[in-house]
Amino acid sequence: MTRKKTKPKKFEAVPVGFHTVTPSLAVKGAAQALEWYKKAFGVKELERKEVEGGILMHARFKIGDSIIMMSDIFPGAFHKSPLDLGAASVTLHVYLKNVDELWKRAVEAGARVDMQLDDMFWGERYGQLTDPFGHSWSLSKRIPMFKEEMERKRQEAMKMFEQGKHPGYEEQTQ
C-alpha cells in the first residue's frame, strides 16, 4: 500500500507571536523566578519544560505583546547569573500604560529600587528595578511635558552628574 504524500503546512521562519529580537534569561532558580514574574509583573506563562528536580530547561512568558524566554543555569553552561557576576549587563525595558501600578506590584513583591520612578526630562515616566534574581528592569511610559519642565529637569539631572551622582539612583549598600 502506498501512502499518499500530503502537502506540508505553511511554515513560518519566525514563530507566531515573536518579534525580531527575543531576550532569553539565564536564571539561578528559574522556576521561582517565573512565579515571581507572574506576581510582580503579571506575566502570562506560555510554555514550561522541566527536567528532573523541577529545573527549567526552557520557559516562555509574555509581558504585554512581548515574549521572553528563560532557563535555569546548568553546570558547565556559558551563561552566568547576574547574582554570580555581581551585576546585570542588560536592562529589560518595558513600556506600558499602567507603569505606576506595575511599579508598585514589583516593589511590593520584593524588587530593589535602583532608580526611583519619576517624570524624566526626556518625556517619560521612568524607573529602574532589580528583581530578586539579579536581572535589571526599567519600566516606563511616555508622558506629555511642557518644554520648560523638560528643560528644568534636564538641568537638575546635569547638576547631579557634575556632582558625580546619577539622577534618580538610590544609594546602594554593599
Order of alpha helices (4+ residues) and beta strands (2+ residues): beta-alpha-beta-beta-beta-alpha-beta-alpha-beta-beta-beta-alpha
